[in-house]
């Protein structure tokens, strides 16, 4: 889309303005996605908190011996916590990559202009 819009802009000033507007739109979309990723990571954090509460019933130091059901349940809870932690970690990595992409685009925007791209015209 960027190529089609920019190639149809005749004058340099118009191309620069359209390019800037498209960059802003892309940045806003990445910001929106970053916020959704962070919210999803926070949901995993809350899930882990809830699972830890359930895991509080598992206490091998209790005087009464643990039955197989309790041990199985604790094992499943640990697995669910590990899965939620892995997902949360992945979501945070993705959000950081998008934030880094935004920073790169902002740096490129400061150095790009129509005069530099029209050198061979």
C-alpha positions in Angstrom: 0.0 0.0 0.0 2.8 2.4 0.9 4.4 1.9 -2.6 1.2 2.6 -4.4 0.3 5.7 -2.5 3.8 7.1 -2.6 4.3 6.4 -6.3 1.0 8.3 -7.1 2.1 11.4 -5.2 3.6 13.8 -7.8 5.5 16.4 -5.8 8.1 15.9 -3.2 6.3 17.7 -0.4 3.2 15.6 -0.9 5.1 12.3 -0.8 6.9 13.4 2.4 3.6 14.2 4.1 1.9 11.0 2.9 4.9 8.9 4.0 4.9 10.6 7.4 1.2 9.9 7.8 1.7 6.3 6.9 4.6 5.9 9.3 2.4 7.4 12.1 -0.4 5.0 11.2 2.0 2.1 11.4 3.4 3.3 14.7 -0.1 3.6 16.2 -1.0 0.1 15.0 2.2 -1.3 16.5 1.5 0.6 19.8 -2.0 -0.9 19.9 -0.6 -4.4 19.3 2.0 -3.9 22.0 -0.7 -2.9 24.5 -2.7 -6.1 23.6 0.4 -8.2 24.1 1.1 -6.6 27.5 -2.5 -7.2 28.5 -2.3 -10.8 27.5 1.0 -11.2 29.5 -0.7 -9.7 32.5 -3.5 -12.2 32.1 -0.9 -15.0 32.3 0.5 -13.4 35.5 -3.0 -13.4 37.1 -3.5 -17.0 36.0 -0.2 -18.0 37.7 -1.3 -16.2 40.9 -4.6 -18.2 40.9 -2.7 -21.4 40.2 -0.3 -20.7 43.1 -3.3 -20.3 45.4 -4.5 -23.7 44.4 -1.0 -25.1 44.8 -1.1 -23.8 48.4 -3.0 -27.0 49.3 0.1 -29.0 48.5 2.2 -29.3 51.6 4.5 -32.3 51.8 5.4 -31.3 55.4 1.9 -32.1 56.7 1.8 -34.9 59.2 -0.7 -36.9 57.1 0.7 -38.6 54.1 -0.1 -37.1 50.6 -2.3 -39.3 48.5 -1.7 -40.0 44.8 -4.5 -37.6 43.8 -2.9 -34.7 45.6 0.5 -35.4 44.1 -1.0 -35.7 40.6 -3.0 -32.5 41.0 0.1 -30.6 42.2 2.0 -32.0 39.2 -0.7 -30.7 36.8 -0.7 -27.3 38.6 3.1 -27.0 38.2 2.7 -27.9 34.5 0.0 -25.2 34.1 2.2 -22.6 35.8 5.1 -23.5 33.6 2.9 -23.2 30.4 1.5 -19.8 31.6 5.0 -18.5 32.4 6.3 -19.6 29.0 3.4 -17.9 27.2 3.8 -14.8 29.3 7.5 -14.7 28.5 6.8 -15.1 24.8 4.2 -12.3 24.8 6.6 -10.0 26.5 9.4 -10.8 24.0 7.0 -10.0 21.1 5.9 -6.7 22.7 9.6 -5.7 23.1 10.3 -6.6 19.4 7.5 -4.3 18.3 8.6 -1.5 20.6 12.1 -1.8 19.1 10.6 -1.7 15.6 8.8 1.5 16.5 12.1 3.0 17.8 13.8 2.1 14.5 11.0 3.6 12.4 11.2 6.8 14.4 15.0 7.0 13.9 14.6 6.3 10.1 11.8 9.0 9.9 14.2 11.6 11.2 16.8 10.8 8.5 14.5 10.2 5.5 13.2 12.9 3.3 12.2 13.4 -0.3 15.2 15.3 -1.3 17.5 12.4 -0.5 15.3 9.9 -2.4 15.2 12.1 -5.5 18.9 12.3 -6.0 18.8 10.5 -9.4 15.9 12.5 -10.8 
